[in-house]
Amino acid sequence: MLRAILMMAASGGPLSTAALAERLGASVPELEDMIGRLVALGYLERVGAGMASCGGPARCGGCPSRAACHAAEPIVLWALTGKGKAAAALPH
């Protein structure tokens, strides 16, 4: 499932933990554990957190992360590092 997380992050830009859990059919606690491993290994990094760190709902229209984000709620977004991009690009 770690590879699936990398592939999803590679294909859709920053994603929230809840969005990843939903797409992978896993619980949020399971995903938090896996994300923690990927961060520790240098494949993922935290790119956003807090309440509407992007500017809030008024700016959602053009945001590539709008499907994974709920700007009125506390969120944490994850994205691939350079190492993560290289790993996601490797053949299966």
MDAnalysis code that builds the backbone (N, CA, C; Angstrom):
import MDAnalysis as mda
import numpy as np

u = mda.Universe.empty(276, n_residues=92, atom_resindex=np.repeat(np.arange(92), 3), trajectory=True)
u.add_TopologyAttr("name", ["N", "CA", "C"] * 92)
u.add_TopologyAttr("resid", np.arange(1, 93))
u.add_TopologyAttr("resname", ["MET", "LEU", "ARG", "ALA", "ILE", "LEU", "MET", "MET", "ALA", "ALA", "SER", "GLY", "GLY", "PRO", "LEU", "SER", "THR", "ALA", "ALA", "LEU", "ALA", "GLU", "ARG", "LEU", "GLY", "ALA", "SER", "VAL", "PRO", "GLU", "LEU", "GLU", "ASP", "MET", "ILE", "GLY", "ARG", "LEU", "VAL", "ALA", "LEU", "GLY", "TYR", "LEU", "GLU", "ARG", "VAL", "GLY", "ALA", "GLY", "MET", "ALA", "SER", "CYS", "GLY", "GLY", "PRO", "ALA", "ARG", "CYS", "GLY", "GLY", "CYS", "PRO", "SER", "ARG", "ALA", "ALA", "CYS", "HIS", "ALA", "ALA", "GLU", "PRO", "ILE", "VAL", "LEU", "TRP", "ALA", "LEU", "THR", "GLY", "LYS", "GLY", "LYS", "ALA", "ALA", "ALA", "ALA", "LEU", "PRO", "HIS"])
u.atoms.positions = np.array([
    [0.813, -1.191, 0.000],
    [0.000, 0.000, 0.000],
    [0.866, 1.269, 0.000],
    [2.110, 1.164, 0.464],
    [2.991, 2.334, 0.441],
    [3.207, 2.820, -0.991],
    [3.392, 1.881, -1.898],
    [3.563, 2.254, -3.318],
    [2.296, 2.926, -3.843],
    [1.131, 2.440, -3.450],
    [-0.130, 3.041, -3.886],
    [-0.237, 4.492, -3.413],
    [0.227, 4.769, -2.201],
    [0.215, 6.146, -1.694],
    [1.109, 7.019, -2.561],
    [2.308, 6.521, -2.870],
    [3.222, 7.284, -3.725],
    [2.612, 7.553, -5.094],
    [1.979, 6.559, -5.674],
    [1.391, 6.713, -7.003],
    [0.237, 7.718, -6.984],
    [-0.569, 7.691, -5.939],
    [-1.678, 8.645, -5.842],
    [-1.150, 10.061, -5.677],
    [-0.137, 10.225, -4.859],
    [0.446, 11.551, -4.673],
    [1.091, 12.047, -5.961],
    [1.645, 11.134, -6.738],
    [2.282, 11.513, -8.005],
    [1.256, 11.929, -9.046],
    [0.087, 11.353, -8.993],
    [-0.902, 11.620, -10.034],
    [-1.831, 12.784, -9.748],
    [-1.906, 13.218, -8.498],
    [-2.920, 14.227, -8.216],
    [-2.494, 15.417, -7.393],
    [-1.226, 15.616, -7.174],
    [-0.810, 16.754, -6.365],
    [-1.015, 16.476, -4.888],
    [-0.913, 17.497, -4.047],
    [-1.039, 17.306, -2.605],
    [-2.382, 16.696, -2.229],
    [-2.360, 15.763, -1.290],
    [-3.570, 15.086, -0.834],
    [-3.638, 15.100, 0.684],
    [-4.850, 15.112, 1.198],
    [-5.025, 15.023, 2.648],
    [-5.011, 13.551, 3.068],
    [-4.771, 13.328, 4.348],
    [-4.777, 11.969, 4.881],
    [-6.150, 11.342, 4.682],
    [-7.202, 12.095, 4.947],
    [-8.568, 11.578, 4.792],
    [-8.857, 11.206, 3.341],
    [-8.412, 12.015, 2.394],
    [-8.640, 11.713, 0.978],
    [-7.900, 10.452, 0.565],
    [-6.666, 10.297, 1.030],
    [-5.907, 9.087, 0.728],
    [-6.590, 7.858, 1.324],
    [-7.038, 7.960, 2.574],
    [-7.703, 6.835, 3.232],
    [-8.948, 6.424, 2.457],
    [-9.731, 7.408, 2.054],
    [-10.961, 7.113, 1.316],
    [-10.654, 6.433, -0.012],
    [-9.703, 6.951, -0.742],
    [-9.374, 6.398, -2.061],
    [-8.771, 5.002, -1.985],
    [-8.061, 4.713, -0.893],
    [-7.409, 3.414, -0.750],
    [-8.246, 2.414, 0.042],
    [-9.376, 2.867, 0.577],
    [-10.219, 1.973, 1.361],
    [-9.586, 1.576, 2.684],
    [-8.831, 2.485, 3.267],
    [-8.153, 2.229, 4.540],
    [-8.660, 3.212, 5.586],
    [-8.374, 2.923, 6.834],
    [-8.760, 3.851, 7.900],
    [-7.732, 4.980, 7.993],
    [-8.158, 6.092, 8.549],
    [-7.239, 7.222, 8.733],
    [-6.058, 6.821, 9.622],
    [-6.272, 6.098, 10.746],
    [-5.114, 5.696, 11.555],
    [-4.114, 4.823, 10.775],
    [-4.615, 3.917, 9.921],
    [-3.708, 3.103, 9.099],
    [-2.874, 3.992, 8.183],
    [-3.555, 4.957, 7.548],
    [-2.855, 5.851, 6.628],
    [-1.857, 6.735, 7.360],
    [-2.203, 7.193, 8.549],
    [-1.273, 8.020, 9.317],
    [0.017, 7.253, 9.597],
    [-0.107, 5.967, 9.919],
    [1.069, 5.139, 10.165],
    [1.913, 5.009, 8.897],
    [1.268, 4.720, 7.773],
    [1.999, 4.565, 6.515],
    [2.626, 5.877, 6.058],
    [1.903, 6.973, 6.208],
    [2.449, 8.281, 5.845],
    [3.659, 8.594, 6.717],
    [3.562, 8.263, 8.003],
    [4.696, 8.476, 8.898],
    [5.937, 7.740, 8.430],
    [5.752, 6.506, 7.947],
    [6.888, 5.735, 7.423],
    [7.461, 6.384, 6.172],
    [6.567, 6.835, 5.273],
    [7.036, 7.467, 4.033],
    [7.744, 8.789, 4.311],
    [7.280, 9.533, 5.305],
    [7.946, 10.786, 5.684],
    [9.325, 10.466, 6.267],
    [9.386, 9.483, 7.167],
    [10.660, 9.110, 7.791],
    [11.684, 8.639, 6.758],
    [11.202, 7.991, 5.698],
    [12.098, 7.511, 4.646],
    [12.426, 8.586, 3.609],
    [11.774, 9.747, 3.713],
    [12.079, 10.853, 2.807],
    [11.294, 10.882, 1.511],
    [10.178, 10.134, 1.434],
    [9.388, 10.081, 0.205],
    [8.243, 11.092, 0.170],
    [7.703, 11.444, 1.326],
    [6.605, 12.406, 1.421],
    [7.001, 13.541, 2.331],
    [6.357, 14.696, 2.111],
    [6.558, 15.827, 3.009],
    [5.233, 16.538, 3.228],
    [5.132, 17.154, 4.374],
    [3.948, 17.942, 4.726],
    [4.048, 19.279, 3.991],
    [3.008, 19.628, 3.249],
    [3.054, 20.867, 2.474],
    [1.994, 21.874, 2.874],
    [1.088, 21.518, 3.749],
    [0.067, 22.466, 4.190],
    [-0.595, 21.949, 5.439],
    [-1.003, 22.867, 6.281],
    [-1.701, 22.491, 7.506],
    [-2.400, 23.694, 8.078],
    [-3.406, 23.408, 8.878],
    [-4.095, 24.476, 9.573],
    [-5.457, 24.766, 8.980],
    [-6.007, 25.867, 9.356],
    [-7.317, 26.266, 8.876],
    [-7.136, 27.096, 7.616],
    [-7.586, 26.582, 6.515],
    [-7.584, 27.308, 5.250],
    [-6.241, 27.985, 4.989],
    [-5.167, 27.221, 5.102],
    [-3.836, 27.781, 4.896],
    [-3.632, 28.295, 3.474],
    [-4.526, 27.933, 2.588],
    [-4.410, 28.319, 1.181],
    [-5.094, 29.643, 0.881],
    [-5.858, 30.155, 1.787],
    [-6.601, 31.378, 1.517],
    [-8.096, 31.202, 1.681],
    [-8.518, 29.984, 1.928],
    [-9.912, 29.728, 2.234],
    [-10.797, 29.413, 1.050],
    [-12.069, 29.139, 1.332],
    [-13.019, 28.710, 0.317],
    [-13.166, 29.658, -0.874],
    [-12.915, 30.911, -0.695],
    [-13.053, 31.858, -1.806],
    [-12.056, 31.569, -2.922],
    [-10.983, 30.842, -2.623],
    [-9.946, 30.561, -3.617],
    [-9.978, 29.114, -4.104],
    [-11.003, 28.351, -3.772],
    [-11.053, 26.926, -4.114],
    [-11.228, 26.658, -5.605],
    [-11.886, 27.520, -6.322],
    [-12.225, 27.273, -7.714],
    [-11.072, 26.814, -8.579],
    [-9.922, 27.431, -8.475],
    [-8.785, 27.069, -9.313],
    [-7.773, 26.175, -8.633],
    [-8.070, 25.705, -7.439],
    [-7.105, 24.927, -6.666],
    [-7.086, 23.466, -7.109],
    [-5.891, 22.927, -7.431],
    [-5.814, 21.526, -7.845],
    [-6.096, 20.547, -6.704],
    [-6.090, 21.015, -5.468],
    [-6.324, 20.139, -4.320],
    [-7.748, 20.225, -3.790],
    [-8.628, 20.943, -4.476],
    [-9.972, 21.178, -3.936],
    [-10.743, 19.895, -3.642],
    [-10.518, 18.825, -4.406],
    [-11.237, 17.573, -4.167],
    [-10.790, 16.896, -2.875],
    [-9.575, 17.155, -2.434],
    [-9.032, 16.511, -1.240],
    [-9.104, 17.399, -0.006],
    [-9.595, 18.588, -0.155],
    [-9.486, 19.591, 0.900],
    [-10.851, 20.054, 1.374],
    [-10.907, 20.364, 2.618],
    [-12.086, 21.013, 3.198],
    [-11.547, 22.251, 3.907],
    [-11.523, 23.360, 3.221],
    [-10.832, 24.560, 3.691],
    [-11.362, 25.089, 5.016],
    [-12.571, 24.734, 5.393],
    [-13.111, 25.207, 6.661],
    [-12.692, 24.319, 7.829],
    [-12.032, 23.201, 7.560],
    [-11.598, 22.265, 8.588],
    [-10.078, 22.239, 8.665],
    [-9.528, 21.857, 9.820],
    [-8.072, 21.699, 9.892],
    [-7.644, 20.586, 8.928],
    [-6.634, 20.859, 8.136],
    [-6.166, 19.879, 7.160],
    [-4.653, 19.808, 7.172],
    [-4.142, 18.684, 6.731],
    [-2.718, 18.507, 6.482],
    [-2.628, 17.919, 5.087],
    [-1.825, 18.527, 4.243],
    [-1.638, 18.025, 2.888],
    [-0.244, 17.430, 2.759],
    [-0.163, 16.356, 1.975],
    [1.090, 15.638, 1.758],
    [1.440, 15.656, 0.284],
    [2.726, 15.784, -0.012],
    [3.198, 15.773, -1.400],
    [4.503, 14.986, -1.464],
    [4.844, 14.555, -2.658],
    [6.081, 13.815, -2.870],
    [7.297, 14.721, -2.767],
    [8.357, 14.207, -2.211],
    [9.656, 14.868, -2.241],
    [10.314, 14.484, -3.571],
    [11.494, 14.990, -3.834],
    [12.234, 14.575, -5.027],
    [12.469, 13.072, -5.028],
    [12.816, 12.519, -3.869],
    [13.037, 11.075, -3.739],
    [11.736, 10.317, -4.007],
    [10.619, 10.864, -3.524],
    [9.319, 10.231, -3.752],
    [8.925, 10.241, -5.215],
    [9.220, 11.348, -5.911],
    [8.914, 11.436, -7.343],
    [9.723, 10.405, -8.120],
    [10.984, 10.249, -7.751],
    [11.838, 9.268, -8.431],
    [11.317, 7.848, -8.193],
    [10.881, 7.553, -6.971],
    [10.367, 6.219, -6.667],
    [9.058, 5.958, -7.391],
    [8.200, 6.956, -7.477],
    [6.909, 6.793, -8.162],
    [7.100, 6.577, -9.664],
    [8.186, 7.081, -10.200],
    [8.446, 6.958, -11.636],
    [9.037, 5.593, -12.018],
    [9.505, 4.826, -11.040],
    [10.081, 3.508, -11.330],
    [8.999, 2.551, -11.819],
    [9.347, 1.647, -12.734],
    [8.367, 0.659, -13.180],
    [7.950, -0.243, -12.030],
    [6.737, -0.758, -12.076],
    [6.221, -1.622, -11.005],
    [7.052, -2.832, -10.913],
])
